Amino acid sequence: MRRDVFQAIADPTRREIINMIAHQSLNLNSVAEKFSISRPAISKHIKILSECGLIVIKQQGRERICEAKLGTLNEVSQWIEQYRIFWTNKLNSLEKFLDKKNSPSKKLKKLKKLKKKGRQ
């Protein structure tokens, strides 16, 4: 089964594991100790993260060390960026519309109309 980075970050436990390992490489036991879920559950999360390419497990003697490889998170960043651009453009357009609608020249025209009505 092909896994992608979006599956990896979909789970809060996996996001926390990524966060922990991004700051320092840890062995599997150290990762498991930080959570109140079972060791097999942590192993499953680690396997998914490894399949997604976000972590690499290296054997050092009897220890299995997890190291972060966060380059694949660029895919998420690029996906998010398209929506950031979209909403930035929409909000800029709204701001221009509101500025135009509430521009001083329009207010001045309204005041002149009110003054003319007052004279009649």
C-alpha positions as CSV (number, residue, x, y, z in Angstrom):
1,M,0.0,0.0,0.0
2,R,1.4,3.4,-1.0
3,R,1.2,5.9,1.8
4,D,1.6,9.6,1.4
5,V,2.6,12.4,3.7
6,F,-1.0,13.5,4.2
7,Q,-1.8,10.2,5.8
8,A,1.2,10.7,8.1
9,I,0.1,14.1,9.4
10,A,-3.6,13.1,9.6
11,D,-3.1,11.5,13.0
12,P,-2.3,13.6,16.1
13,T,-0.1,10.9,17.6
14,R,2.0,10.8,14.4
15,R,2.3,14.6,14.3
16,E,3.6,14.5,17.9
17,I,6.1,11.8,17.0
18,I,7.3,13.9,14.1
19,N,7.6,16.9,16.4
20,M,9.6,14.9,18.9
21,I,12.0,13.3,16.4
22,A,12.5,16.6,14.5
23,H,14.2,18.1,17.6
24,Q,16.3,15.1,18.3
25,S,16.8,11.5,17.1
26,L,15.3,9.0,19.6
27,N,15.3,5.3,20.0
28,L,12.0,3.5,19.7
29,N,11.7,3.0,23.5
30,S,12.1,6.7,24.1
31,V,9.4,7.5,21.7
32,A,7.0,4.9,23.2
33,E,7.6,6.2,26.7
34,K,6.2,9.6,25.8
35,F,2.8,8.2,25.1
36,S,0.1,6.4,27.1
37,I,-0.8,4.0,24.2
38,S,0.7,0.6,23.7
39,R,4.1,-0.1,22.3
40,P,2.6,-2.0,19.3
41,A,0.4,1.0,18.5
42,I,3.5,3.3,18.6
43,S,5.3,0.8,16.3
44,K,2.4,1.0,13.9
45,H,2.7,4.8,13.8
46,I,6.4,4.6,13.4
47,K,6.0,2.2,10.5
48,I,3.5,4.5,8.7
49,L,5.9,7.5,9.2
50,S,8.7,5.4,7.8
51,E,6.6,4.3,4.8
52,C,5.8,7.9,4.1
53,G,9.4,8.9,4.2
54,L,9.2,11.2,7.2
55,I,11.5,9.2,9.4
56,V,14.3,6.7,8.9
57,I,15.1,4.0,11.4
58,K,18.8,3.3,11.8
59,Q,20.3,0.4,13.7
60,Q,23.0,1.4,16.2
61,G,24.1,-1.7,18.0
62,R,21.0,-3.1,19.7
63,E,19.1,0.2,19.5
64,R,16.8,1.3,16.6
65,I,17.1,5.1,16.3
66,C,14.4,7.2,14.6
67,E,15.7,10.2,12.6
68,A,13.5,12.8,11.0
69,K,13.6,13.3,7.2
70,L,11.1,16.2,6.8
71,G,11.7,17.0,3.1
72,T,8.5,15.3,2.1
73,L,6.6,17.8,4.2
74,N,7.3,20.2,1.3
75,E,4.4,18.5,-0.5
76,V,2.0,19.6,2.2
77,S,3.5,23.1,2.2
78,Q,3.0,23.4,-1.6
79,W,-0.6,22.2,-1.2
80,I,-1.4,24.7,1.5
81,E,0.4,27.5,-0.4
82,Q,-2.2,27.4,-3.2
83,Y,-5.0,28.0,-0.7
84,R,-3.0,30.7,1.1
85,I,-2.6,32.5,-2.3
86,F,-6.3,32.0,-3.1
87,W,-7.6,33.4,0.2
88,T,-5.0,36.3,0.2
89,N,-6.3,37.3,-3.2
90,K,-9.9,37.1,-2.1
91,L,-9.3,39.2,1.0
92,N,-7.3,41.8,-0.9
93,S,-10.2,42.1,-3.4
94,L,-12.6,42.5,-0.6
95,E,-10.4,45.2,1.0
96,K,-10.3,47.1,-2.3
97,F,-14.0,46.8,-2.7
98,L,-14.7,48.1,0.8
99,D,-12.2,50.9,0.4
100,K,-13.8,51.9,-2.9
101,K,-17.3,51.7,-1.4
102,N,-16.2,53.8,1.6
103,S,-13.9,56.2,-0.2
104,P,-14.0,59.9,0.9
105,S,-15.2,61.0,-2.6
106,K,-18.4,59.0,-2.2
107,K,-18.9,60.3,1.3
108,L,-18.4,63.9,-0.1
109,K,-21.0,63.3,-2.8
110,K,-23.5,62.0,-0.2
111,L,-22.9,65.1,1.9
112,K,-23.5,67.4,-1.1
113,K,-26.7,65.7,-1.9
114,L,-27.9,66.1,1.8
115,K,-27.0,69.8,1.7
116,K,-28.9,70.3,-1.5
117,K,-32.0,68.6,0.0
118,G,-31.7,70.9,3.0
119,R,-31.8,74.0,0.9
120,Q,-34.9,73.0,-0.9
